[in-house]
Amino acid sequence: MALKKLWIIILISTVVISCSKKYGGLIVDDPAVYNPATDHITIEKKEFRGVWIATVGNLDWPVTKGSAEAQKQELIALLDNCKSLNMNAVILQVRPTADAFYSSALEPWSVYLTGTQGVDPGYDPLAFAVEEAHKRNLELHAWLNPYRIGSTSVTLAANHVVNSHPAWMVVFNNVRYFNPGIPEVRTHLVNVVKDIVARYNIDAIHFDDYFYPSGAKSTTNPFAFDDRSAWESYAGGLDVHLWRSANVNTMVKVVSEAIRATNPKVFFGISPAGKRENSLELYADPLVWINSSWIDYLVPQIYWEFGHPTADYNGLANYWNDNARDVRMFIGIAAYKFKDPAYPAFGSLGEFGRQIDKVREKTNLYGEVFFRARYLENTELKNYLLQKFEYKSLSPLTKTKGVLNPDLPAISVNGKSINWSGITNLNKIAVYMLVKDPSLSNNFNAKLAAIASNQSFTGLSKKSYFVTSVNDDNVESARSNIVTLN
């Protein structure tokens, strides 16, 4: 019995000594601690995590009309929620119905700010949104609808462009639209885009899935969308359906060229219908834009579940992965369907998990965008997404041509504080923590623990870290040396 007790004491002592053993000043024998002599590091794929903030109909924001201070606080709350979920981008609707959430000489103030189109809200919502989003390390993508003017029930402001150019407008099913076949309409849209890109520190211009209206593509009544006059003037004998498709493609091309000429650091993205066939019904072909390199990213809205009989999420995700080319491909996910009785497949949180996991497993899919912001306030859904987005991620959007890698940071340790220096024109620092991979021996995954703009980070004992510097084009430096905190 005494020998048995002695053996236990020796065994425990050996374990304690082993766990406190050092290698080059680092703790290495704890199985959850990185050992530079034997372990490998996996750098995980960057993941775009976006949220649409819809302003049309005051769906997400603003809730309060006519109060600048209330609107600011509402937007801050939305952005704080996105930050708490470790999102890295918001897609804010700034031109919902050919009116503006920003100061513009081209289009009137939006009706959704004050209740009356053309009334100054007392502040610049886009300028405020850009500043607040960037404070939280969120990209701000300015979301525009290219053609929609809005319901005929809305009184247009006196300075609205279609009051001086009524021929630019088509009314279809009691909704006003710009006529995409008129060259001056394209010129106006290009000028609107250039104005935003030139004056605001946005990260991207974003178009949604509305082009020609649903129902316009009719073989029995092709001019129910009444653009016959424009077709006769500008089509040059081309079939009306081919002409309309060409109008959309030309618009995307000239907008792309305008963005790149005005500020080449600003991205251009479009979120078409999740099925290409549905997008073609609106005379919009995402494959043309991808193959022509007119856009930087695409967000197909795959708002269906795994196993859907005509729009299976799995098959559509595979399709867009296989057709990504050199364009960053993200997937739109229907947060609005969570626990809606009309969509029983989305009653389970697991459906969302499977969809995110599918994106992560595909080589050419780089993230998700959730529709829309208010639905991410649901406590149950939010808590679940926090498990999927436990760590942060840098945006995978970057324009690397001609961009130099930022300076490699030199780091030092003071207790549990990691400090860095040696970086000129510091934009931000990415701090990665090495987390043991439970499925692979001798492998650690680099998890983004923090994005910092100051000069230090406080970490956890017995965890290993490295840092990179990140420039304003989302390009990372090489990683620093690895340190393990005692």
C-alpha positions as CSV (number, residue, x, y, z in Angstrom):
1,M,0.0,0.0,0.0
2,A,2.9,2.4,0.9
3,L,4.6,1.6,-2.4
4,K,1.4,2.3,-4.3
5,K,1.1,5.8,-2.6
6,L,4.7,6.5,-3.3
7,W,4.2,5.7,-7.0
8,I,1.2,8.0,-7.2
9,I,3.2,10.8,-5.6
10,I,6.1,10.3,-8.1
11,L,3.7,10.2,-11.0
12,I,1.9,13.4,-10.0
13,S,5.3,15.2,-9.4
14,T,6.4,14.1,-12.9
15,V,3.3,15.5,-14.5
16,V,3.6,18.8,-12.7
17,I,7.2,19.2,-13.6
18,S,6.4,18.2,-17.2
19,C,3.6,20.8,-17.5
20,S,5.9,23.6,-16.3
21,K,8.8,22.7,-18.6
22,K,10.1,25.5,-20.8
23,Y,11.5,25.6,-24.3
24,G,13.2,28.8,-25.3
25,G,11.2,30.7,-22.6
26,L,7.9,29.2,-23.8
27,I,5.6,26.8,-22.1
28,V,5.5,23.8,-24.4
29,D,4.4,20.6,-22.7
30,D,0.8,21.6,-22.0
31,P,-1.1,19.8,-24.8
32,A,-3.1,23.0,-25.5
33,V,0.1,25.1,-25.9
34,Y,1.8,25.6,-29.2
35,N,5.2,23.9,-29.4
36,P,7.4,25.5,-32.2
37,A,9.5,22.4,-32.4
38,T,6.7,20.0,-33.3
39,D,3.5,21.8,-34.1
40,H,2.1,23.3,-37.3
41,I,-0.1,26.3,-37.9
42,T,-3.2,26.5,-40.2
43,I,-4.2,30.0,-41.3
44,E,-7.9,29.8,-41.9
45,K,-9.6,31.4,-44.9
46,K,-10.7,34.9,-44.4
47,E,-14.5,35.2,-44.1
48,F,-16.7,38.0,-45.2
49,R,-19.5,38.5,-42.7
50,G,-21.9,41.1,-43.8
51,V,-25.4,42.4,-42.8
52,W,-27.8,44.2,-45.0
53,I,-29.4,47.3,-43.3
54,A,-32.5,48.1,-45.3
55,T,-33.9,51.6,-45.2
56,V,-36.7,51.2,-47.8
57,G,-40.0,51.2,-46.0
58,N,-38.0,51.9,-42.8
59,L,-37.5,48.2,-42.5
60,D,-34.3,48.2,-40.4
61,W,-33.5,51.9,-40.1
62,P,-34.4,54.5,-39.3
63,V,-37.3,53.7,-37.0
64,T,-37.9,57.3,-35.9
65,K,-38.6,59.8,-38.7
66,G,-37.5,63.4,-38.3
67,S,-35.2,63.1,-35.3
68,A,-31.5,63.2,-36.2
69,E,-30.4,62.2,-32.7
70,A,-32.8,59.3,-32.4
71,Q,-31.7,58.0,-35.8
72,K,-28.1,58.2,-34.8
73,Q,-28.7,56.2,-31.7
74,E,-30.7,53.6,-33.6
75,L,-27.9,53.2,-36.1
76,I,-25.3,52.9,-33.4
77,A,-27.3,50.1,-31.7
78,L,-27.5,48.2,-35.1
79,L,-23.7,48.7,-35.6
80,D,-22.9,47.6,-32.0
81,N,-25.0,44.5,-32.6
82,C,-23.0,43.7,-35.8
83,K,-19.8,44.2,-34.0
84,S,-20.8,42.0,-31.1
85,L,-21.5,39.2,-33.6
86,N,-18.0,39.6,-35.0
87,M,-19.3,40.8,-38.4
88,N,-16.9,42.8,-40.5
89,A,-19.2,44.6,-43.0
90,V,-22.6,46.4,-43.2
91,I,-24.4,47.0,-46.4
92,L,-26.4,50.1,-45.8
93,Q,-29.2,51.1,-48.2
94,V,-28.4,54.8,-49.1
95,R,-30.4,55.1,-52.3
96,P,-33.6,53.1,-51.9
97,T,-36.0,54.9,-54.3
98,A,-33.9,57.3,-56.3
99,D,-33.5,59.5,-53.2
100,A,-30.6,59.9,-50.9
101,F,-29.4,59.1,-47.4
102,Y,-26.6,61.6,-48.0
103,S,-26.2,65.2,-49.1
104,S,-26.7,65.3,-52.8
105,A,-27.1,67.9,-55.6
106,L,-28.4,65.1,-57.9
107,E,-31.2,63.5,-55.9
108,P,-33.5,64.6,-53.1
109,W,-33.3,63.6,-49.4
110,S,-35.0,60.3,-48.9
111,V,-38.6,60.1,-47.8
112,Y,-37.6,57.5,-45.2
113,L,-35.6,60.1,-43.2
114,T,-38.4,62.6,-42.4
115,G,-41.6,61.2,-44.1
116,T,-41.4,63.8,-46.9
117,Q,-39.0,63.4,-49.8
118,G,-36.6,66.3,-50.1
119,V,-36.6,67.5,-46.5
120,D,-33.2,67.9,-44.9
121,P,-32.9,65.5,-41.9
122,G,-30.5,67.9,-40.2
123,Y,-27.4,65.7,-40.6
124,D,-25.6,63.5,-43.2
125,P,-26.6,59.9,-42.5
126,L,-24.0,58.3,-44.8
127,A,-21.1,60.4,-43.4
128,F,-22.3,59.4,-39.9
129,A,-22.7,55.8,-40.8
130,V,-19.2,55.6,-42.4
131,E,-17.5,57.1,-39.3
132,E,-19.4,54.9,-36.9
133,A,-18.9,51.7,-38.9
134,H,-15.2,52.2,-39.3
135,K,-14.8,52.9,-35.5
136,R,-16.1,49.3,-35.1
137,N,-13.9,47.8,-37.8
138,L,-16.9,47.3,-40.0
139,E,-16.7,48.0,-43.7
140,L,-19.4,50.3,-45.0
141,H,-20.9,49.2,-48.4
142,A,-23.2,51.8,-49.9
143,W,-26.2,50.0,-51.2
144,L,-28.1,51.5,-54.2
145,N,-31.0,50.4,-56.2
146,P,-30.2,51.4,-59.8
147,Y,-33.7,51.7,-61.3
148,R,-36.4,51.9,-58.7
149,I,-38.1,55.3,-58.1
150,G,-40.8,54.0,-55.9
151,S,-44.6,53.8,-55.5
152,T,-46.9,56.1,-57.4
153,S,-48.5,56.9,-54.0
154,V,-45.3,58.8,-52.9
155,T,-45.1,62.5,-53.7
156,L,-41.8,63.2,-55.5
157,A,-39.8,66.2,-54.3
158,A,-39.9,69.2,-56.7
159,N,-36.2,68.7,-57.5
160,H,-36.5,65.0,-58.4
161,V,-34.8,64.4,-61.7
162,V,-37.9,62.7,-63.3
163,N,-39.9,65.9,-62.8
164,S,-37.6,67.6,-65.3
165,H,-37.2,64.4,-67.4
166,P,-40.5,62.6,-67.3
167,A,-39.6,60.5,-70.4
168,W,-36.9,58.7,-68.3
169,M,-39.7,57.1,-66.2
170,V,-41.9,54.0,-66.8
171,V,-44.8,53.1,-64.5
172,F,-45.3,49.3,-64.1
173,N,-47.7,47.8,-61.6
174,N,-48.1,51.2,-59.8
175,V,-44.3,51.5,-59.2
176,R,-42.1,54.1,-60.9
177,Y,-38.9,52.9,-62.5
178,F,-36.1,54.6,-64.5
179,N,-36.1,53.3,-68.1
180,P,-32.9,51.3,-68.4
181,G,-32.9,51.7,-72.2
182,I,-32.3,55.4,-72.2
183,P,-28.6,56.4,-72.3
184,E,-29.2,59.5,-70.2
185,V,-30.6,57.3,-67.4
186,R,-27.3,55.4,-67.3
187,T,-25.4,58.7,-67.3
188,H,-27.4,60.0,-64.3
189,L,-26.8,56.7,-62.4
190,V,-23.1,56.9,-63.2
191,N,-23.0,60.5,-61.9
192,V,-24.8,59.5,-58.7
193,V,-22.2,56.7,-58.1
194,K,-19.3,58.9,-58.9
195,D,-20.6,61.5,-56.5
196,I,-20.8,59.0,-53.6
197,V,-17.4,57.4,-54.3
198,A,-15.7,60.8,-54.6
199,R,-17.1,62.4,-51.5
200,Y,-17.5,59.6,-48.9
201,N,-15.0,57.2,-47.4
202,I,-17.1,54.1,-48.3
203,D,-15.6,50.7,-48.9
204,A,-17.9,49.6,-51.7
205,I,-20.8,50.3,-54.0
206,H,-23.4,47.6,-53.8
207,F,-26.4,46.9,-56.0
208,D,-29.2,44.5,-55.0
209,D,-31.3,42.1,-57.1
210,Y,-33.7,44.6,-58.6
211,F,-33.1,45.4,-62.3
212,Y,-36.0,45.3,-64.7
213,P,-39.1,44.6,-62.6
214,S,-40.4,41.1,-62.1
215,G,-43.0,40.4,-64.8
216,A,-41.5,42.7,-67.4
217,K,-40.1,39.7,-69.3
218,S,-43.3,38.6,-71.0
219,T,-43.5,36.8,-74.3
220,T,-47.3,37.6,-74.6
221,N,-47.1,41.2,-73.7
222,P,-43.5,42.3,-73.9
223,F,-44.3,46.1,-73.7
224,A,-46.4,45.9,-70.6
225,F,-43.3,47.5,-69.2
226,D,-43.7,50.4,-71.6
227,D,-40.3,51.0,-73.1
228,R,-41.3,50.6,-76.7
229,S,-40.3,54.2,-77.7
230,A,-36.8,53.7,-76.2
231,W,-36.5,50.3,-77.9
232,E,-37.4,51.8,-81.3
233,S,-34.9,54.7,-80.8
234,Y,-31.9,52.8,-79.4
235,A,-32.2,49.0,-80.1
236,G,-30.9,49.1,-83.7
237,G,-33.2,46.3,-84.6
238,L,-32.2,44.1,-81.7
239,D,-34.9,41.8,-80.2
240,V,-36.4,43.6,-77.2
241,H,-35.4,40.9,-74.7
242,L,-31.8,40.9,-75.9
243,W,-31.8,44.7,-75.9
244,R,-32.9,44.8,-72.3
245,S,-30.3,42.4,-71.2
246,A,-27.7,44.5,-73.0
247,N,-28.9,47.6,-71.2
248,V,-28.3,46.0,-67.8
249,N,-24.9,44.7,-68.9
250,T,-23.9,48.1,-70.2
251,M,-25.0,49.8,-67.0
252,V,-22.9,47.4,-64.9
253,K,-19.9,48.0,-67.1
254,V,-20.0,51.8,-67.1
255,V,-20.7,51.9,-63.3
256,S,-17.7,49.6,-62.8
257,E,-15.5,51.8,-65.0
258,A,-16.7,55.0,-63.1
259,I,-15.9,53.5,-59.7
260,R,-12.4,52.4,-60.7
261,A,-11.7,55.8,-62.4
262,T,-12.9,57.8,-59.4
263,N,-11.4,55.8,-56.6
264,P,-9.9,52.4,-57.4
265,K,-9.9,51.4,-53.8
266,V,-13.7,51.2,-53.7
267,F,-15.1,47.8,-54.5
268,F,-18.2,47.0,-56.6
269,G,-20.5,44.2,-55.6
270,I,-23.9,42.9,-56.7
271,S,-26.4,40.6,-54.9
272,P,-28.5,38.9,-57.6
273,A,-31.2,36.2,-57.1
274,G,-29.9,33.0,-55.8
275,K,-30.8,31.1,-58.9
276,R,-29.3,32.4,-62.2
277,E,-32.5,31.5,-63.9
278,N,-34.5,33.9,-61.6
279,S,-31.9,36.7,-62.3
280,L,-32.3,36.2,-66.0
281,E,-36.0,36.9,-65.7
282,L,-34.9,40.4,-64.6
283,Y,-32.6,40.7,-67.6
284,A,-29.6,40.4,-65.4
285,D,-26.9,37.8,-66.0
286,P,-24.3,37.5,-63.2
287,L,-22.1,35.3,-65.3
288,V,-21.5,38.1,-67.8
289,W,-20.4,40.4,-65.0
290,I,-18.1,37.7,-63.5
291,N,-16.5,36.7,-66.8
292,S,-16.0,40.4,-67.8
293,S,-14.4,41.2,-64.4
294,W,-16.8,44.2,-64.0
295,I,-17.4,43.4,-60.3
296,D,-15.3,42.6,-57.3
297,Y,-17.8,40.4,-55.5
298,L,-21.1,38.7,-56.0
299,V,-23.7,37.7,-53.3
300,P,-26.3,35.3,-54.7
301,Q,-29.2,35.3,-52.4
302,I,-29.7,31.6,-51.7
303,Y,-32.8,32.1,-49.4
304,W,-33.8,28.4,-49.5
305,E,-32.9,25.4,-47.4
306,F,-31.0,22.2,-48.0
307,G,-33.2,19.8,-49.9
308,H,-35.6,22.4,-51.4
309,P,-37.3,20.7,-54.4
310,T,-36.5,23.5,-56.9
311,A,-33.8,25.6,-55.2
312,D,-31.7,23.3,-53.1
313,Y,-29.2,25.3,-51.1
314,N,-26.5,22.7,-51.5
315,G,-26.7,22.6,-55.3
316,L,-26.8,26.3,-55.6
317,A,-23.8,26.8,-53.3
318,N,-21.9,24.3,-55.5
319,Y,-23.0,26.1,-58.6
320,W,-21.7,29.5,-57.5
321,N,-18.6,28.0,-56.1
322,D,-17.8,26.5,-59.5
323,N,-18.5,29.7,-61.3
324,A,-16.7,32.2,-59.1
325,R,-13.8,32.8,-61.5
326,D,-11.6,35.6,-60.0
327,V,-14.6,37.3,-58.2
328,R,-15.0,36.9,-54.5
329,M,-18.2,34.9,-53.9
330,F,-20.3,35.4,-50.8
331,I,-23.7,33.8,-50.1
332,G,-26.8,35.6,-49.0
333,I,-28.6,33.9,-46.1
334,A,-32.2,34.4,-45.1
335,A,-32.1,35.4,-41.4
336,Y,-35.6,36.7,-41.8
337,K,-37.0,33.2,-42.2
338,F,-35.9,32.1,-38.7
339,K,-38.9,30.6,-37.0
340,D,-41.3,32.0,-39.5
341,P,-44.1,29.4,-39.7
342,A,-44.2,29.9,-43.5
343,Y,-40.7,28.4,-43.7
344,P,-40.6,25.3,-41.5
345,A,-37.1,24.3,-42.6
346,F,-35.8,27.5,-41.0
347,G,-37.3,26.7,-37.6
348,S,-34.1,25.0,-36.7
349,L,-30.9,26.8,-35.9
350,G,-29.1,23.9,-37.4
351,E,-30.2,25.0,-40.9
352,F,-28.2,28.2,-40.5
353,G,-25.2,26.2,-39.2
354,R,-25.2,23.9,-42.2
355,Q,-25.4,26.8,-44.6
356,I,-22.4,28.5,-43.0
357,D,-20.5,25.3,-42.8
358,K,-21.2,24.7,-46.5
359,V,-19.7,28.1,-47.4
360,R,-16.6,27.4,-45.3
361,E,-15.9,24.1,-46.9
362,K,-16.0,25.4,-50.5
363,T,-12.8,26.7,-52.0
364,N,-14.3,29.7,-53.8
365,L,-17.0,30.8,-51.3
366,Y,-15.6,33.4,-49.0
367,G,-18.4,34.3,-46.6
368,E,-22.0,35.2,-45.9
369,V,-24.3,38.2,-45.9
370,F,-27.4,38.1,-43.7
371,F,-30.8,39.6,-44.6
372,R,-31.4,41.6,-42.6
373,A,-30.1,43.5,-39.6
374,R,-33.2,43.5,-37.4
375,Y,-33.5,39.7,-37.5
376,L,-30.0,39.4,-36.0
377,E,-31.4,41.0,-32.8
378,N,-33.3,37.7,-32.1
379,T,-31.6,36.4,-28.9
380,E,-31.7,32.8,-29.9
381,L,-30.4,33.3,-33.4
382,K,-27.8,35.8,-32.1
383,N,-26.4,33.4,-29.5
384,Y,-26.2,30.6,-32.1
385,L,-24.3,32.8,-34.6
386,L,-21.9,33.8,-31.8
387,Q,-20.9,30.1,-31.6
388,K,-20.2,30.1,-35.4
389,F,-18.4,33.4,-35.3
390,E,-16.6,33.0,-32.0
391,Y,-13.5,34.7,-33.4
392,K,-13.2,37.7,-35.7
393,S,-12.2,37.6,-39.4
394,L,-10.6,40.1,-41.7
395,S,-12.5,40.9,-44.9
396,P,-11.2,38.8,-47.9
397,L,-11.8,41.8,-50.2
398,T,-8.6,43.3,-51.4
399,K,-7.2,44.9,-54.6
400,T,-3.6,43.8,-54.5
401,K,-2.3,45.1,-57.8
402,G,0.3,47.7,-57.1
403,V,-0.2,47.5,-53.4
404,L,2.9,47.0,-51.2
405,N,2.7,44.6,-48.2
406,P,2.6,46.6,-45.0
407,D,5.5,46.7,-42.6
408,L,6.2,43.5,-40.5
409,P,5.6,44.4,-36.9
410,A,8.2,43.8,-34.2
411,I,6.6,42.6,-31.0
412,S,7.6,42.3,-27.4
413,V,5.9,40.9,-24.3
414,N,5.4,42.6,-20.9
415,G,3.5,40.2,-18.6
416,K,0.3,39.3,-20.5
417,S,0.6,42.4,-22.7
418,I,1.8,42.1,-26.3
419,N,3.3,45.3,-27.8
420,W,4.3,46.1,-31.3
421,S,6.4,48.7,-33.1
422,G,8.3,49.4,-36.3
423,I,5.2,50.1,-38.4
424,T,4.8,53.3,-40.4
425,N,1.4,54.6,-41.4
426,L,-0.3,52.1,-39.1
427,N,-3.8,51.3,-40.1
428,K,-4.6,48.3,-37.9
429,I,-3.1,45.3,-36.3
430,A,-4.5,41.8,-36.4
431,V,-3.8,39.7,-33.3
432,Y,-4.0,35.9,-33.8
433,M,-4.3,33.3,-31.1
434,L,-3.2,29.7,-31.8
435,V,-6.0,27.3,-30.8
436,K,-5.4,23.5,-30.7
437,D,-7.1,21.7,-33.5
438,P,-9.1,18.9,-31.9
439,S,-9.2,16.8,-35.1
440,L,-5.5,17.0,-36.1
441,S,-2.6,16.2,-33.8
442,N,0.3,18.7,-33.8
443,N,-1.8,21.3,-35.5
444,F,-3.0,24.7,-34.3
445,N,-5.5,27.0,-36.0
446,A,-4.7,30.7,-36.1
447,K,-7.8,32.5,-34.8
448,L,-8.2,36.3,-35.1
449,A,-8.6,37.4,-31.4
450,A,-8.5,41.1,-32.0
451,I,-8.2,43.9,-34.5
452,A,-6.4,46.8,-32.9
453,S,-5.4,50.3,-33.9
454,N,-3.5,51.0,-30.7
455,Q,-0.1,49.7,-29.6
456,S,-0.8,46.7,-27.4
457,F,-3.1,43.7,-26.7
458,T,-3.7,41.8,-23.4
459,G,-3.8,38.1,-23.9
460,L,-4.4,34.9,-22.0
461,S,-1.9,32.8,-20.0
462,K,-0.5,29.7,-21.8
463,K,-1.7,30.9,-25.2
464,S,0.5,31.6,-28.2
465,Y,0.0,34.6,-30.4
466,F,1.4,36.4,-33.4
467,V,0.4,39.6,-35.1
468,T,0.3,41.1,-38.6
469,S,-0.2,44.7,-39.7
470,V,-3.0,45.3,-42.1
471,N,-3.1,48.2,-44.6
472,D,-6.2,50.1,-45.9
473,D,-6.5,47.6,-48.8
474,N,-6.9,44.6,-46.4
475,V,-3.4,43.4,-47.3
476,E,-1.6,41.7,-44.4
477,S,2.1,41.7,-43.6
478,A,4.0,38.5,-42.9
479,R,3.4,37.3,-39.4
480,S,5.5,38.4,-36.5
481,N,7.4,36.0,-34.3
482,I,5.2,33.8,-32.1
483,V,5.1,34.4,-28.4
484,T,3.5,32.4,-25.6
485,L,2.3,34.1,-22.5
486,N,3.2,32.7,-19.1
